[in-house]
Amino acid sequence: MSERRLRIVEGMLTTQNADGTVNVAPMGPRVDESFTQFLLRPFPGSRTYENLLRTRQATFHVTDDVEMIAQAAVGDLHKSPEFLAESDEGYHVLSGCCRWYQLEAAVVDTSGERAALTCRVTQQGHLRDFFGLNRAKHAVLELAILATRVHLLSTEEIDLAIATMAPWVEKTGGATEVRAWEFLISTIQERRIAVRESS
Ligand SMILES: Cc1cc2nc3c(=O)[nH]c(=O)nc-3n(C[C@H](O)[C@H](O)[C@H](O)COP(=O)(O)O)c2cc1C
């Protein structure tokens, strides 16, 4: 699969932990136009990486629930996600998602900075329509990524992004987006303090 032809789609990935519980994390795999092949690229050190290398199984979800993405990105889900009662062994489908894809890794390459798992789709489903594009949802998604990189990025870089995107949330967001945005802002503050204290 040629990587250059593939877009990234941001969504939620569920994998199964060694104890049988479910791990939920935002991931941005590369995907072809018809969503038949996925290239997952987890960083070593994440639970997702560990689970994928052990099981080679995951469920990817297309969703507009940016509040769940925000919370899961920083490992602080405020309520336990619900899953469809009937899923194949080792797979867990988030019941609030728009679409889901059950993935099985056919090729696993751990030679790079991130692992690269080329996956085929073994099952898929559509549960509800996607809300649609909106700048507030995009801003929350972007800030969620920045919140996972507080230890890598400068304060100025993150503050500039916040100043640029805050009006988008104010102008176009609903209560969910505003709540998710505020949650991420306070998480970033906490992470900055933790980074300062550990250096
Ligand atoms: C929109 C979005 C996309 C992300 N994509 C990836 C990705 O492709 N690979 C990765 O390793 N981390 C990615 N992350 C960061 C992980 O979600 C984050 O490190 C998370 O804490 C990993 O959780 P885990 O340890 O439960 O797997 C992404 C985060 C967001 C918000």
The ligand as an SDF file (V2000), in Angstrom:
LIG
                    3D

 31 33  0  0  0  0  0  0  0  0999 V2000
   -6.6040   13.0540   17.0750 C   0  0  0  0  0  0  0  0  0  0  0  0
   -5.4740   12.2690   17.6760 C   0  0  0  0  0  0  0  0  0  0  0  0
   -4.7500   11.3690   16.8970 C   0  0  0  0  0  0  0  0  0  0  0  0
   -3.7010   10.6200   17.4360 C   0  0  0  0  0  0  0  0  0  0  0  0
   -3.0220    9.7300   16.6470 N   0  0  0  0  0  0  0  0  0  0  0  0
   -2.0460    8.9700   17.1790 C   0  0  0  0  0  0  0  0  0  0  0  0
   -1.3580    8.0050   16.3680 C   0  0  0  0  0  0  0  0  0  0  0  0
   -1.6330    7.8280   15.1810 O   0  0  0  0  0  0  0  0  0  0  0  0
   -0.3890    7.2810   16.9790 N   0  0  0  0  0  0  0  0  0  0  0  0
   -0.0840    7.4220   18.3020 C   0  0  0  0  0  0  0  0  0  0  0  0
    0.7820    6.6970   18.7980 O   0  0  0  0  0  0  0  0  0  0  0  0
   -0.7090    8.3470   19.0870 N   0  0  0  0  0  0  0  0  0  0  0  0
   -1.6820    9.1080   18.5560 C   0  0  0  0  0  0  0  0  0  0  0  0
   -2.3350   10.0240   19.3450 N   0  0  0  0  0  0  0  0  0  0  0  0
   -1.9380   10.1820   20.7520 C   0  0  0  0  0  0  0  0  0  0  0  0
   -2.5470    9.0960   21.6300 C   0  0  0  0  0  0  0  0  0  0  0  0
   -3.9670    9.1110   21.5580 O   0  0  0  0  0  0  0  0  0  0  0  0
   -2.1330    9.3340   23.0940 C   0  0  0  0  0  0  0  0  0  0  0  0
   -0.7360    9.2410   23.2050 O   0  0  0  0  0  0  0  0  0  0  0  0
   -2.8020    8.3780   24.0510 C   0  0  0  0  0  0  0  0  0  0  0  0
   -2.5090    8.7890   25.3590 O   0  0  0  0  0  0  0  0  0  0  0  0
   -2.3610    6.9420   23.8630 C   0  0  0  0  0  0  0  0  0  0  0  0
   -3.1280    6.1830   24.7760 O   0  0  0  0  0  0  0  0  0  0  0  0
   -2.8290    4.6740   25.1540 P   0  0  0  0  0  0  0  0  0  0  0  0
   -1.5750    4.6420   26.0070 O   0  0  0  0  0  0  0  0  0  0  0  0
   -4.0480    4.2690   25.9410 O   0  0  0  0  0  0  0  0  0  0  0  0
   -2.6690    3.9060   23.8910 O   0  0  0  0  0  0  0  0  0  0  0  0
   -3.3650   10.7820   18.8070 C   0  0  0  0  0  0  0  0  0  0  0  0
   -4.0910   11.6940   19.6000 C   0  0  0  0  0  0  0  0  0  0  0  0
   -5.1250   12.4380   19.0480 C   0  0  0  0  0  0  0  0  0  0  0  0
   -5.8870   13.4020   19.9110 C   0  0  0  0  0  0  0  0  0  0  0  0
  1  2  1  0
  2  3  1  0
  2 30  2  0
  3  4  2  0
  4  5  1  0
  4 28  1  0
  5  6  2  0
  6  7  1  0
  6 13  1  0
  7  8  2  0
  7  9  1  0
  9 10  1  0
 10 11  2  0
 10 12  1  0
 12 13  2  0
 13 14  1  0
 14 15  1  0
 14 28  1  0
 15 16  1  0
 16 17  1  0
 16 18  1  0
 18 19  1  0
 18 20  1  0
 20 21  1  0
 20 22  1  0
 22 23  1  0
 23 24  1  0
 24 25  2  0
 24 26  1  0
 24 27  1  0
 28 29  2  0
 29 30  1  0
 30 31  1  0
M  END
$$$$
